[in-house]
């Protein structure tokens, strides 16, 4: 596979982004209308979000959405990768690495020291990949509906 082009997502990419999200969350029924509204809002808030896609041969094959916020623990801006997914048919071809490196480059330019992400327990292959990329397991994430 050719080296993917990592670029800012555009509205025209939305349908392919939804297909990637379906792979990320196979058990979730995605409300496309709500997700599009959020996508458009995030796209307008460049100081808080980036939505980057990896494109190869004219097809969107990966997605990373880091968010930025002030954080006391980090003593500055913290970056969290909210979503990261590579098309299941294109994995192990350097796409995830390219997406993470693009996110890391963005952080370095803004003097942001680190980044975090969460990953579901069942995504064992992703956990191995994250550790190879230098991420460390440091906590559990807890959620509750309210």
N, CA, C and O atoms as CSV, one atom per row, in Angstrom:
chain,resi,resn,atom,element,x,y,z
A,1,UNK,N,N,0.848,-1.187,0.000
A,1,UNK,CA,C,0.000,0.000,0.000
A,1,UNK,C,C,0.886,1.239,0.000
A,1,UNK,O,O,1.912,1.285,0.679
A,2,UNK,N,N,0.478,2.234,-0.765
A,2,UNK,CA,C,1.223,3.485,-0.814
A,2,UNK,C,C,1.150,4.211,0.523
A,2,UNK,O,O,0.232,3.983,1.311
A,3,UNK,N,N,2.114,5.080,0.774
A,3,UNK,CA,C,2.097,5.881,1.990
A,3,UNK,C,C,0.869,6.773,1.956
A,3,UNK,O,O,0.648,7.480,0.973
A,4,UNK,N,N,0.061,6.751,3.017
A,4,UNK,CA,C,-1.163,7.549,2.983
A,4,UNK,C,C,-0.870,9.040,3.122
A,4,UNK,O,O,0.123,9.438,3.732
A,5,UNK,N,N,-1.734,9.838,2.558
A,5,UNK,CA,C,-1.711,11.275,2.741
A,5,UNK,C,C,-2.541,11.560,3.986
A,5,UNK,O,O,-3.722,11.217,4.033
A,6,UNK,N,N,-1.935,12.182,4.993
A,6,UNK,CA,C,-2.690,12.576,6.188
A,6,UNK,C,C,-3.026,14.044,6.029
A,6,UNK,O,O,-2.146,14.883,5.832
A,7,UNK,N,N,-4.315,14.342,6.117
A,7,UNK,CA,C,-4.770,15.710,5.892
A,7,UNK,C,C,-5.973,16.012,6.788
A,7,UNK,O,O,-6.551,15.114,7.400
A,8,UNK,N,N,-6.335,17.295,6.850
A,8,UNK,CA,C,-7.534,17.688,7.576
A,8,UNK,C,C,-8.760,17.109,6.870
A,8,UNK,O,O,-8.848,17.109,5.642
A,9,UNK,N,N,-9.689,16.622,7.665
A,9,UNK,CA,C,-10.925,16.080,7.102
A,9,UNK,C,C,-11.760,17.209,6.518
A,9,UNK,O,O,-11.707,18.349,6.979
A,10,UNK,N,N,-12.516,16.871,5.513
A,10,UNK,CA,C,-13.422,17.810,4.868
A,10,UNK,C,C,-14.827,17.222,4.903
A,10,UNK,O,O,-14.998,16.019,5.101
A,11,UNK,N,N,-15.826,18.069,4.711
A,11,UNK,CA,C,-17.214,17.609,4.749
A,11,UNK,C,C,-17.433,16.470,3.758
A,11,UNK,O,O,-18.194,15.546,4.043
A,12,UNK,N,N,-16.786,16.522,2.615
A,12,UNK,CA,C,-16.964,15.469,1.595
A,12,UNK,C,C,-16.487,14.098,2.076
A,12,UNK,O,O,-16.823,13.083,1.466
A,13,UNK,N,N,-15.706,14.053,3.166
A,13,UNK,CA,C,-15.186,12.794,3.710
A,13,UNK,C,C,-16.164,12.127,4.682
A,13,UNK,O,O,-15.938,10.998,5.119
A,14,UNK,N,N,-17.233,12.820,5.013
A,14,UNK,CA,C,-18.062,12.387,6.138
A,14,UNK,C,C,-18.603,10.963,5.995
A,14,UNK,O,O,-18.549,10.198,6.958
A,15,UNK,N,N,-19.115,10.592,4.843
A,15,UNK,CA,C,-19.692,9.246,4.690
A,15,UNK,C,C,-18.638,8.167,4.936
A,15,UNK,O,O,-18.925,7.153,5.572
A,16,UNK,N,N,-17.426,8.380,4.436
A,16,UNK,CA,C,-16.357,7.402,4.657
A,16,UNK,C,C,-15.928,7.386,6.126
A,16,UNK,O,O,-15.564,6.335,6.655
A,17,UNK,N,N,-15.971,8.538,6.780
A,17,UNK,CA,C,-15.656,8.604,8.207
A,17,UNK,C,C,-16.653,7.778,9.002
A,17,UNK,O,O,-16.272,7.056,9.923
A,18,UNK,N,N,-17.932,7.881,8.650
A,18,UNK,CA,C,-18.963,7.091,9.342
A,18,UNK,C,C,-18.688,5.598,9.171
A,18,UNK,O,O,-18.861,4.830,10.118
A,19,UNK,N,N,-18.269,5.181,7.994
A,19,UNK,CA,C,-17.959,3.759,7.773
A,19,UNK,C,C,-16.804,3.313,8.672
A,19,UNK,O,O,-16.819,2.196,9.189
A,20,UNK,N,N,-15.811,4.174,8.859
A,20,UNK,CA,C,-14.713,3.840,9.773
A,20,UNK,C,C,-15.212,3.756,11.216
A,20,UNK,O,O,-14.810,2.864,11.963
A,21,UNK,N,N,-16.081,4.679,11.601
A,21,UNK,CA,C,-16.618,4.658,12.967
A,21,UNK,C,C,-17.430,3.388,13.219
A,21,UNK,O,O,-17.442,2.878,14.340
A,22,UNK,N,N,-18.096,2.883,12.211
A,22,UNK,CA,C,-18.839,1.624,12.346
A,22,UNK,C,C,-17.882,0.466,12.628
A,22,UNK,O,O,-18.236,-0.473,13.342
A,23,UNK,N,N,-16.676,0.530,12.071
A,23,UNK,CA,C,-15.679,-0.500,12.361
A,23,UNK,C,C,-15.143,-0.343,13.783
A,23,UNK,O,O,-14.875,-1.331,14.468
A,24,UNK,N,N,-14.991,0.902,14.215
A,24,UNK,CA,C,-14.488,1.163,15.558
A,24,UNK,C,C,-15.489,0.709,16.614
A,24,UNK,O,O,-15.103,0.155,17.643
A,25,UNK,N,N,-16.762,0.943,16.362
A,25,UNK,CA,C,-17.828,0.605,17.317
A,25,UNK,C,C,-18.857,-0.316,16.654
A,25,UNK,O,O,-19.980,0.119,16.397
A,26,UNK,N,N,-18.510,-1.563,16.373
A,26,UNK,CA,C,-19.437,-2.437,15.641
A,26,UNK,C,C,-20.755,-2.698,16.376
A,26,UNK,O,O,-21.762,-3.014,15.742
A,27,UNK,N,N,-20.758,-2.571,17.683
A,27,UNK,CA,C,-21.974,-2.845,18.453
A,27,UNK,C,C,-22.865,-1.621,18.612
A,27,UNK,O,O,-23.975,-1.735,19.133
A,28,UNK,N,N,-22.407,-0.462,18.178
A,28,UNK,CA,C,-23.137,0.798,18.388
A,28,UNK,C,C,-23.946,1.160,17.148
A,28,UNK,O,O,-23.453,1.080,16.023
A,29,UNK,N,N,-25.187,1.557,17.370
A,29,UNK,CA,C,-25.996,2.107,16.281
A,29,UNK,C,C,-25.687,3.597,16.218
A,29,UNK,O,O,-26.046,4.349,17.124
A,30,UNK,N,N,-25.033,4.013,15.168
A,30,UNK,CA,C,-24.585,5.398,15.035
A,30,UNK,C,C,-25.723,6.258,14.487
A,30,UNK,O,O,-26.313,5.948,13.452
A,31,UNK,N,N,-26.017,7.338,15.198
A,31,UNK,CA,C,-26.992,8.319,14.733
A,31,UNK,C,C,-26.233,9.285,13.813
A,31,UNK,O,O,-25.576,10.216,14.278
A,32,UNK,N,N,-26.335,9.048,12.522
A,32,UNK,CA,C,-25.534,9.776,11.544
A,32,UNK,C,C,-25.810,11.278,11.613
A,32,UNK,O,O,-24.888,12.082,11.475
A,33,UNK,N,N,-27.054,11.659,11.822
A,33,UNK,CA,C,-27.396,13.081,11.893
A,33,UNK,C,C,-26.686,13.753,13.067
A,33,UNK,O,O,-26.129,14.840,12.913
A,34,UNK,N,N,-26.702,13.115,14.237
A,34,UNK,CA,C,-26.033,13.678,15.408
A,34,UNK,C,C,-24.518,13.716,15.214
A,34,UNK,O,O,-23.861,14.696,15.567
A,35,UNK,N,N,-23.977,12.645,14.653
A,35,UNK,CA,C,-22.527,12.588,14.435
A,35,UNK,C,C,-22.106,13.669,13.442
A,35,UNK,O,O,-21.055,14.285,13.619
A,36,UNK,N,N,-22.899,13.908,12.412
A,36,UNK,CA,C,-22.548,14.959,11.440
A,36,UNK,C,C,-22.569,16.329,12.101
A,36,UNK,O,O,-21.696,17.157,11.840
A,37,UNK,N,N,-23.551,16.572,12.949
A,37,UNK,CA,C,-23.627,17.861,13.660
A,37,UNK,C,C,-22.365,18.053,14.517
A,37,UNK,O,O,-21.772,19.131,14.522
A,38,UNK,N,N,-21.970,17.017,15.228
A,38,UNK,CA,C,-20.764,17.095,16.058
A,38,UNK,C,C,-19.534,17.294,15.182
A,38,UNK,O,O,-18.670,18.110,15.504
A,39,UNK,N,N,-19.447,16.560,14.083
A,39,UNK,CA,C,-18.327,16.681,13.146
A,39,UNK,C,C,-18.195,18.125,12.663
A,39,UNK,O,O,-17.095,18.676,12.641
A,40,UNK,N,N,-19.309,18.733,12.280
A,40,UNK,CA,C,-19.274,20.113,11.786
A,40,UNK,C,C,-18.888,21.087,12.896
A,40,UNK,O,O,-18.131,22.028,12.657
A,41,UNK,N,N,-19.398,20.872,14.099
A,41,UNK,CA,C,-19.049,21.749,15.231
A,41,UNK,C,C,-17.568,21.623,15.564
A,41,UNK,O,O,-16.893,22.629,15.783
A,42,UNK,N,N,-17.061,20.400,15.603
A,42,UNK,CA,C,-15.644,20.199,15.886
A,42,UNK,C,C,-14.781,20.817,14.792
A,42,UNK,O,O,-13.735,21.397,15.085
A,43,UNK,N,N,-15.199,20.702,13.555
A,43,UNK,CA,C,-14.431,21.267,12.443
A,43,UNK,C,C,-14.303,22.776,12.564
A,43,UNK,O,O,-13.311,23.356,12.125
A,44,UNK,N,N,-15.305,23.413,13.159
A,44,UNK,CA,C,-15.282,24.870,13.325
A,44,UNK,C,C,-14.434,25.300,14.518
A,44,UNK,O,O,-14.061,26.469,14.609
A,45,UNK,N,N,-14.123,24.391,15.428
A,45,UNK,CA,C,-13.375,24.722,16.654
A,45,UNK,C,C,-11.938,24.224,16.536
A,45,UNK,O,O,-11.527,23.310,17.252
A,46,UNK,N,N,-11.183,24.830,15.631
A,46,UNK,CA,C,-9.820,24.383,15.347
A,46,UNK,C,C,-8.885,24.517,16.551
A,46,UNK,O,O,-7.860,23.837,16.611
A,47,UNK,N,N,-9.225,25.383,17.509
A,47,UNK,CA,C,-8.377,25.530,18.697
A,47,UNK,C,C,-8.602,24.404,19.696
A,47,UNK,O,O,-7.795,24.226,20.608
A,48,UNK,N,N,-9.679,23.642,19.545
A,48,UNK,CA,C,-9.996,22.574,20.489
A,48,UNK,C,C,-9.968,21.174,19.878
A,48,UNK,O,O,-9.800,20.190,20.598
A,49,UNK,N,N,-10.131,21.076,18.564
A,49,UNK,CA,C,-10.220,19.768,17.906
A,49,UNK,C,C,-9.470,19.778,16.582
A,49,UNK,O,O,-9.330,20.813,15.931
A,50,UNK,N,N,-8.999,18.612,16.207
A,50,UNK,CA,C,-8.501,18.374,14.852
A,50,UNK,C,C,-9.142,17.078,14.390
A,50,UNK,O,O,-9.261,16.128,15.164
A,51,UNK,N,N,-9.541,17.037,13.168
A,51,UNK,CA,C,-10.020,15.790,12.583
A,51,UNK,C,C,-9.144,15.545,11.368
A,51,UNK,O,O,-9.222,16.254,10.365
A,52,UNK,N,N,-8.310,14.527,11.484
A,52,UNK,CA,C,-7.382,14.191,10.411
A,52,UNK,C,C,-7.770,12.847,9.815
A,52,UNK,O,O,-8.190,11.935,10.527
A,53,UNK,N,N,-7.625,12.738,8.511
A,53,UNK,CA,C,-7.889,11.471,7.834
A,53,UNK,C,C,-6.630,11.046,7.086
A,53,UNK,O,O,-5.800,11.867,6.695
A,54,UNK,N,N,-6.522,9.746,6.905
A,54,UNK,CA,C,-5.480,9.184,6.057
A,54,UNK,C,C,-6.165,8.754,4.769
A,54,UNK,O,O,-7.170,8.044,4.791
A,55,UNK,N,N,-5.610,9.193,3.655
A,55,UNK,CA,C,-6.186,8.892,2.353
A,55,UNK,C,C,-5.163,8.125,1.524
A,55,UNK,O,O,-3.999,8.517,1.438
A,56,UNK,N,N,-5.603,7.042,0.923
A,56,UNK,CA,C,-4.754,6.252,0.032
A,56,UNK,C,C,-5.577,5.850,-1.185
A,56,UNK,O,O,-6.681,5.320,-1.053
A,57,UNK,N,N,-5.039,6.102,-2.348
A,57,UNK,CA,C,-5.726,5.775,-3.609
A,57,UNK,C,C,-7.132,6.374,-3.656
A,57,UNK,O,O,-8.065,5.743,-4.154
A,58,UNK,N,N,-7.279,7.601,-3.133
A,58,UNK,CA,C,-8.555,8.302,-3.184
A,58,UNK,C,C,-9.592,7.827,-2.189
A,58,UNK,O,O,-10.746,8.249,-2.258
A,59,UNK,N,N,-9.210,6.957,-1.261
A,59,UNK,CA,C,-10.147,6.407,-0.273
A,59,UNK,C,C,-9.673,6.778,1.123
A,59,UNK,O,O,-8.476,6.759,1.410
A,60,UNK,N,N,-10.626,7.116,1.992
A,60,UNK,CA,C,-10.295,7.409,3.385
A,60,UNK,C,C,-10.084,6.068,4.086
A,60,UNK,O,O,-11.000,5.249,4.161
A,61,UNK,N,N,-8.872,5.849,4.598
A,61,UNK,CA,C,-8.519,4.563,5.205
A,61,UNK,C,C,-8.186,4.682,6.688
A,61,UNK,O,O,-7.898,3.677,7.338
A,62,UNK,N,N,-8.220,5.889,7.226
A,62,UNK,CA,C,-7.930,6.062,8.644
A,62,UNK,C,C,-8.413,7.410,9.132
A,62,UNK,O,O,-8.631,8.337,8.352
A,63,UNK,N,N,-8.576,7.495,10.445
A,63,UNK,CA,C,-9.116,8.690,11.085
A,63,UNK,C,C,-8.505,8.846,12.465
A,63,UNK,O,O,-8.355,7.871,13.201
A,64,UNK,N,N,-8.152,10.080,12.814
A,64,UNK,CA,C,-7.736,10.399,14.177
A,64,UNK,C,C,-8.386,11.724,14.552
A,64,UNK,O,O,-8.370,12.678,13.773
A,65,UNK,N,N,-8.958,11.774,15.754
A,65,UNK,CA,C,-9.572,13.003,16.248
A,65,UNK,C,C,-8.999,13.309,17.627
A,65,UNK,O,O,-9.485,12.794,18.634
A,66,UNK,N,N,-7.961,14.150,17.671
A,66,UNK,CA,C,-7.464,14.595,18.973
A,66,UNK,C,C,-8.222,15.839,19.437
A,66,UNK,O,O,-8.618,16.675,18.625
A,67,UNK,N,N,-8.419,15.950,20.744
A,67,UNK,CA,C,-9.020,17.157,21.308
A,67,UNK,C,C,-8.017,17.778,22.272
A,67,UNK,O,O,-7.182,17.086,22.855
A,68,UNK,N,N,-8.114,19.085,22.428
A,68,UNK,CA,C,-7.157,19.857,23.216
A,68,UNK,C,C,-7.913,20.616,24.287
A,68,UNK,O,O,-8.949,21.225,24.018
A,69,UNK,N,N,-7.388,20.576,25.510
A,69,UNK,CA,C,-8.024,21.322,26.600
A,69,UNK,C,C,-7.008,21.626,27.678
A,69,UNK,O,O,-6.001,20.932,27.826
A,70,UNK,N,N,-7.290,22.676,28.428
A,70,UNK,CA,C,-6.449,22.980,29.578
A,70,UNK,C,C,-6.690,21.926,30.635
A,70,UNK,O,O,-7.824,21.498,30.854
A,71,UNK,N,N,-5.619,21.509,31.290
A,71,UNK,CA,C,-5.719,20.424,32.256
A,71,UNK,C,C,-4.756,20.686,33.403
A,71,UNK,O,O,-3.565,20.910,33.187
A,72,UNK,N,N,-5.275,20.656,34.615
A,72,UNK,CA,C,-4.441,20.930,35.789
A,72,UNK,C,C,-3.369,19.858,35.950
A,72,UNK,O,O,-2.209,20.186,36.200
A,73,UNK,N,N,-3.731,18.585,35.813
A,73,UNK,CA,C,-2.755,17.501,35.979
A,73,UNK,C,C,-1.579,17.673,35.024
A,73,UNK,O,O,-0.430,17.448,35.403
A,74,UNK,N,N,-1.867,18.073,33.781
A,74,UNK,CA,C,-0.813,18.274,32.781
A,74,UNK,C,C,-0.101,19.612,32.955
A,74,UNK,O,O,0.942,19.859,32.349
A,75,UNK,N,N,-0.673,20.455,33.779
A,75,UNK,CA,C,-0.136,21.810,33.993
A,75,UNK,C,C,-0.038,22.576,32.681
A,75,UNK,O,O,0.936,23.288,32.433
A,76,UNK,N,N,-1.038,22.422,31.865
A,76,UNK,CA,C,-1.075,23.101,30.569
A,76,UNK,C,C,-2.118,22.462,29.681
A,76,UNK,O,O,-3.147,21.981,30.155
A,77,UNK,N,N,-1.847,22.461,28.409
A,77,UNK,CA,C,-2.780,21.874,27.451
A,77,UNK,C,C,-2.577,20.366,27.422
A,77,UNK,O,O,-1.451,19.876,27.339
A,78,UNK,N,N,-3.669,19.654,27.491
A,78,UNK,CA,C,-3.645,18.195,27.384
A,78,UNK,C,C,-4.293,17.814,26.055
A,78,UNK,O,O,-5.256,18.440,25.613
A,79,UNK,N,N,-3.753,16.796,25.442
A,79,UNK,CA,C,-4.315,16.286,24.197
A,79,UNK,C,C,-4.804,14.870,24.447
A,79,UNK,O,O,-4.086,14.037,25.001
A,80,UNK,N,N,-6.022,14.613,24.034
A,80,UNK,CA,C,-6.590,13.273,24.139
A,80,UNK,C,C,-7.042,12.843,22.749
A,80,UNK,O,O,-7.759,13.571,22.063
A,81,UNK,N,N,-6.619,11.666,22.347
A,81,UNK,CA,C,-7.091,11.117,21.077
A,81,UNK,C,C,-8.456,10.507,21.359
A,81,UNK,O,O,-8.570,9.460,21.997
A,82,UNK,N,N,-9.486,11.184,20.871
A,82,UNK,CA,C,-10.855,10.729,21.123
A,82,UNK,C,C,-11.229,9.545,20.238
A,82,UNK,O,O,-11.881,8.609,20.701
A,83,UNK,N,N,-10.827,9.577,18.984
A,83,UNK,CA,C,-11.084,8.472,18.064
A,83,UNK,C,C,-9.828,8.220,17.236
A,83,UNK,O,O,-9.147,9.149,16.802
A,84,UNK,N,N,-9.547,6.953,17.033
A,84,UNK,CA,C,-8.460,6.540,16.141
A,84,UNK,C,C,-8.876,5.198,15.551
A,84,UNK,O,O,-9.105,4.232,16.279
A,85,UNK,N,N,-8.971,5.150,14.239
A,85,UNK,CA,C,-9.360,3.902,13.586
A,85,UNK,C,C,-8.720,3.843,12.198
A,85,UNK,O,O,-8.604,4.850,11.499
A,86,UNK,N,N,-8.317,2.646,11.831
A,86,UNK,CA,C,-7.802,2.358,10.491
A,86,UNK,C,C,-8.711,1.295,9.892
A,86,UNK,O,O,-9.090,0.338,10.566
A,87,UNK,N,N,-9.054,1.468,8.635
A,87,UNK,CA,C,-9.901,0.489,7.941
A,87,UNK,C,C,-9.350,-0.915,8.170
A,87,UNK,O,O,-8.152,-1.157,8.024
A,88,UNK,N,N,-10.241,-1.834,8.530
A,88,UNK,CA,C,-9.820,-3.202,8.875
A,88,UNK,C,C,-9.076,-3.892,7.731
A,88,UNK,O,O,-8.277,-4.796,7.976
A,89,UNK,N,N,-9.322,-3.484,6.495
A,89,UNK,CA,C,-8.648,-4.089,5.345
A,89,UNK,C,C,-7.290,-3.454,5.044
A,89,UNK,O,O,-6.582,-3.889,4.135
A,90,UNK,N,N,-6.933,-2.427,5.811
A,90,UNK,CA,C,-5.690,-1.693,5.527
A,90,UNK,C,C,-4.745,-1.655,6.721
A,90,UNK,O,O,-3.739,-0.946,6.688
A,91,UNK,N,N,-5.052,-2.404,7.770
A,91,UNK,CA,C,-4.219,-2.365,8.974
A,91,UNK,C,C,-2.859,-2.996,8.714
A,91,UNK,O,O,-2.686,-3.768,7.772
A,92,UNK,N,N,-1.902,-2.655,9.564
A,92,UNK,CA,C,-0.521,-3.153,9.488
A,92,UNK,C,C,0.199,-2.667,8.224
A,92,UNK,O,O,1.068,-3.355,7.688
A,93,UNK,N,N,-0.174,-1.483,7.763
A,93,UNK,CA,C,0.464,-0.877,6.599
A,93,UNK,C,C,1.017,0.511,6.901
A,93,UNK,O,O,1.330,1.266,5.980
A,94,UNK,N,N,1.142,0.857,8.195
A,94,UNK,CA,C,1.722,2.143,8.567
A,94,UNK,C,C,0.740,3.297,8.661
A,94,UNK,O,O,1.147,4.432,8.908
A,95,UNK,N,N,-0.539,3.030,8.471
A,95,UNK,CA,C,-1.533,4.108,8.480
A,95,UNK,C,C,-1.740,4.641,9.895
A,95,UNK,O,O,-1.750,5.854,10.102
A,96,UNK,N,N,-1.905,3.753,10.863
A,96,UNK,CA,C,-2.065,4.190,12.257
A,96,UNK,C,C,-0.848,4.967,12.723
A,96,UNK,O,O,-0.972,5.991,13.395
A,97,UNK,N,N,0.324,4.477,12.362
A,97,UNK,CA,C,1.576,5.164,12.709
A,97,UNK,C,C,1.595,6.570,12.097
A,97,UNK,O,O,1.957,7.533,12.773
A,98,UNK,N,N,1.207,6.692,10.827
A,98,UNK,CA,C,1.197,7.993,10.160
A,98,UNK,C,C,0.224,8.952,10.841
A,98,UNK,O,O,0.520,10.138,10.986
A,99,UNK,N,N,-0.932,8.444,11.258
A,99,UNK,CA,C,-1.913,9.293,11.938
A,99,UNK,C,C,-1.386,9.764,13.295
A,99,UNK,O,O,-1.501,10.941,13.638
A,100,UNK,N,N,-0.809,8.841,14.060
A,100,UNK,CA,C,-0.274,9.219,15.371
A,100,UNK,C,C,0.897,10.185,15.208
A,100,UNK,O,O,1.023,11.136,15.979
A,101,UNK,N,N,1.744,9.956,14.227
A,101,UNK,CA,C,2.871,10.868,13.999
A,101,UNK,C,C,2.389,12.255,13.596
A,101,UNK,O,O,2.984,13.253,14.003
A,102,UNK,N,N,1.327,12.337,12.808
A,102,UNK,CA,C,0.765,13.641,12.439
A,102,UNK,C,C,0.237,14.355,13.684
A,102,UNK,O,O,0.436,15.558,13.850
A,103,UNK,N,N,-0.434,13.604,14.553
A,103,UNK,CA,C,-0.910,14.190,15.812
A,103,UNK,C,C,0.235,14.627,16.702
A,103,UNK,O,O,0.164,15.681,17.333
A,104,UNK,N,N,1.290,13.828,16.758
A,104,UNK,CA,C,2.459,14.170,17.583
A,104,UNK,C,C,3.162,15.409,17.038
A,104,UNK,O,O,3.625,16.246,17.812
A,105,UNK,N,N,3.246,15.532,15.737
A,105,UNK,CA,C,3.858,16.709,15.121
A,105,UNK,C,C,3.087,17.966,15.494
A,105,UNK,O,O,3.681,18.996,15.814
A,106,UNK,N,N,1.766,17.879,15.451
A,106,UNK,CA,C,0.913,18.997,15.847
A,106,UNK,C,C,1.216,19.395,17.292
A,106,UNK,O,O,1.330,20.580,17.606
A,107,UNK,N,N,1.344,18.401,18.162
A,107,UNK,CA,C,1.627,18.668,19.581
A,107,UNK,C,C,2.996,19.330,19.762
A,107,UNK,O,O,3.124,20.299,20.511
A,108,UNK,N,N,3.999,18.814,19.088
A,108,UNK,CA,C,5.347,19.380,19.227
A,108,UNK,C,C,5.384,20.838,18.788
A,108,UNK,O,O,6.023,21.663,19.442
A,109,UNK,N,N,4.709,21.164,17.693
A,109,UNK,CA,C,4.682,22.548,17.204
A,109,UNK,C,C,4.065,23.487,18.235
A,109,UNK,O,O,4.416,24.666,18.283
A,110,UNK,N,N,3.166,22.987,19.048
A,110,UNK,CA,C,2.481,23.811,20.051
A,110,UNK,C,C,3.049,23.604,21.455
A,110,UNK,O,O,2.476,24.056,22.446
A,111,UNK,N,N,4.191,22.909,21.516
A,111,UNK,CA,C,4.899,22.644,22.766
A,111,UNK,C,C,4.018,21.904,23.793
A,111,UNK,O,O,4.060,22.189,24.989
A,112,UNK,N,N,3.235,20.964,23.295
A,112,UNK,CA,C,2.420,20.097,24.136
A,112,UNK,C,C,3.226,18.829,24.367
A,112,UNK,O,O,3.657,18.170,23.421
A,113,UNK,N,N,3.423,18.500,25.631
A,113,UNK,CA,C,4.373,17.441,25.969
A,113,UNK,C,C,3.856,16.025,25.761
A,113,UNK,O,O,4.650,15.127,25.481
A,114,UNK,N,N,2.578,15.798,25.885
A,114,UNK,CA,C,2.105,14.420,25.822
A,114,UNK,C,C,0.688,14.303,25.324
A,114,UNK,O,O,-0.024,15.290,25.137
A,115,UNK,N,N,0.308,13.071,25.116
A,115,UNK,CA,C,-1.007,12.767,24.581
A,115,UNK,C,C,-1.528,11.505,25.257
A,115,UNK,O,O,-0.750,10.638,25.652
A,116,UNK,N,N,-2.839,11.409,25.386
A,116,UNK,CA,C,-3.430,10.210,25.976
A,116,UNK,C,C,-4.539,9.699,25.060
A,116,UNK,O,O,-5.012,10.405,24.169
A,117,UNK,N,N,-4.935,8.465,25.304
A,117,UNK,CA,C,-6.058,7.883,24.580
A,117,UNK,C,C,-6.667,6.786,25.435
A,117,UNK,O,O,-6.038,6.289,26.370
A,118,UNK,N,N,-7.882,6.418,25.111
A,118,UNK,CA,C,-8.507,5.263,25.752
A,118,UNK,C,C,-8.762,4.221,24.661
A,118,UNK,O,O,-8.895,4.547,23.481
A,119,UNK,N,N,-8.826,2.973,25.087
A,119,UNK,CA,C,-9.058,1.888,24.147
A,119,UNK,C,C,-9.854,0.798,24.860
A,119,UNK,O,O,-9.536,0.421,25.988
A,120,UNK,N,N,-10.876,0.305,24.201
A,120,UNK,CA,C,-11.731,-0.723,24.795
A,120,UNK,C,C,-10.923,-1.982,25.109
A,120,UNK,O,O,-9.959,-2.303,24.414
A,121,UNK,N,N,-11.325,-2.686,26.157
A,121,UNK,CA,C,-10.607,-3.882,26.603
A,121,UNK,C,C,-10.436,-4.923,25.495
A,121,UNK,O,O,-9.393,-5.572,25.408
A,122,UNK,N,N,-11.459,-5.083,24.649
A,122,UNK,CA,C,-11.420,-6.141,23.636
A,122,UNK,C,C,-10.485,-5.824,22.465
A,122,UNK,O,O,-10.245,-6.697,21.631
A,123,UNK,N,N,-9.956,-4.610,22.379
A,123,UNK,CA,C,-9.112,-4.216,21.244
A,123,UNK,C,C,-7.644,-4.537,21.515
A,123,UNK,O,O,-6.787,-3.653,21.492
A,124,UNK,N,N,-7.376,-5.793,21.766
A,124,UNK,CA,C,-6.036,-6.232,22.183
A,124,UNK,C,C,-4.958,-5.916,21.135
A,124,UNK,O,O,-3.842,-5.537,21.490
A,125,UNK,N,N,-5.288,-6.069,19.866
A,125,UNK,CA,C,-4.327,-5.736,18.814
A,125,UNK,C,C,-3.968,-4.257,18.835
A,125,UNK,O,O,-2.816,-3.884,18.618
A,126,UNK,N,N,-4.966,-3.420,19.097
A,126,UNK,CA,C,-4.712,-1.978,19.201
A,126,UNK,C,C,-3.814,-1.679,20.388
A,126,UNK,O,O,-2.945,-0.811,20.306
A,127,UNK,N,N,-4.015,-2.392,21.500
A,127,UNK,CA,C,-3.184,-2.164,22.690
A,127,UNK,C,C,-1.715,-2.449,22.381
A,127,UNK,O,O,-0.834,-1.692,22.789
A,128,UNK,N,N,-1.459,-3.521,21.672
A,128,UNK,CA,C,-0.081,-3.864,21.293
A,128,UNK,C,C,0.499,-2.758,20.410
A,128,UNK,O,O,1.642,-2.339,20.594
A,129,UNK,N,N,-0.295,-2.296,19.460
A,129,UNK,CA,C,0.146,-1.207,18.581
A,129,UNK,C,C,0.474,0.048,19.387
A,129,UNK,O,O,1.519,0.662,19.174
A,130,UNK,N,N,-0.406,0.432,20.306
A,130,UNK,CA,C,-0.165,1.652,21.100
A,130,UNK,C,C,1.121,1.530,21.909
A,130,UNK,O,O,1.888,2.488,22.008
A,131,UNK,N,N,1.356,0.367,22.482
A,131,UNK,CA,C,2.586,0.179,23.253
A,131,UNK,C,C,3.809,0.271,22.339
A,131,UNK,O,O,4.830,0.833,22.734
A,132,UNK,N,N,3.719,-0.269,21.134
A,132,UNK,CA,C,4.825,-0.144,20.172
A,132,UNK,C,C,5.065,1.321,19.799
A,132,UNK,O,O,6.187,1.714,19.479
A,133,UNK,N,N,3.999,2.121,19.844
A,133,UNK,CA,C,4.106,3.543,19.521
A,133,UNK,C,C,4.577,4.378,20.717
A,133,UNK,O,O,4.705,5.598,20.615
A,134,UNK,N,N,4.836,3.706,21.863
A,134,UNK,CA,C,5.377,4.410,23.018
A,134,UNK,C,C,4.361,4.796,24.079
A,134,UNK,O,O,4.719,5.437,25.067
A,135,UNK,N,N,3.108,4.421,23.896
A,135,UNK,CA,C,2.093,4.698,24.909
A,135,UNK,C,C,2.248,3.702,26.057
A,135,UNK,O,O,2.663,2.563,25.849
A,136,UNK,N,N,1.914,4.137,27.256
A,136,UNK,CA,C,1.950,3.272,28.434
A,136,UNK,C,C,0.555,3.161,29.036
A,136,UNK,O,O,-0.224,4.113,29.007
A,137,UNK,N,N,0.251,1.982,29.583
A,137,UNK,CA,C,-1.000,1.807,30.307
A,137,UNK,C,C,-0.846,2.490,31.661
A,137,UNK,O,O,0.032,2.131,32.446
A,138,UNK,N,N,-1.702,3.477,31.933
A,138,UNK,CA,C,-1.543,4.217,33.189
A,138,UNK,C,C,-2.825,4.307,34.012
A,138,UNK,O,O,-2.772,4.729,35.167
A,139,UNK,N,N,-3.970,3.925,33.460
A,139,UNK,CA,C,-5.205,4.063,34.234
A,139,UNK,C,C,-6.331,3.255,33.593
A,139,UNK,O,O,-6.181,2.691,32.509
A,140,UNK,N,N,-7.449,3.218,34.291
A,140,UNK,CA,C,-8.695,2.715,33.752
A,140,UNK,C,C,-9.587,3.918,33.502
A,140,UNK,O,O,-9.435,4.952,34.153
A,141,UNK,N,N,-10.501,3.793,32.580
A,141,UNK,CA,C,-11.482,4.834,32.329
A,141,UNK,C,C,-12.825,4.314,32.808
A,141,UNK,O,O,-13.196,3.177,32.514
A,142,UNK,N,N,-13.553,5.139,33.542
A,142,UNK,CA,C,-14.872,4.765,34.040
A,142,UNK,C,C,-15.907,5.674,33.393
A,142,UNK,O,O,-15.657,6.864,33.205
A,143,UNK,N,N,-17.066,5.123,33.051
A,143,UNK,CA,C,-18.138,5.896,32.460
A,143,UNK,C,C,-19.444,5.583,33.169
A,143,UNK,O,O,-19.625,4.503,33.730
A,144,UNK,N,N,-20.347,6.553,33.132
A,144,UNK,CA,C,-21.666,6.370,33.719
A,144,UNK,C,C,-22.655,7.236,32.951
A,144,UNK,O,O,-22.367,8.398,32.664
A,145,UNK,N,N,-23.806,6.687,32.621
A,145,UNK,CA,C,-24.844,7.483,31.992
A,145,UNK,C,C,-25.542,8.321,33.061
A,145,UNK,O,O,-25.782,7.851,34.173
A,146,UNK,N,N,-25.859,9.553,32.714
A,146,UNK,CA,C,-26.591,10.432,33.653
A,146,UNK,C,C,-27.788,11.041,32.991
A,146,UNK,O,O,-28.520,11.804,33.621
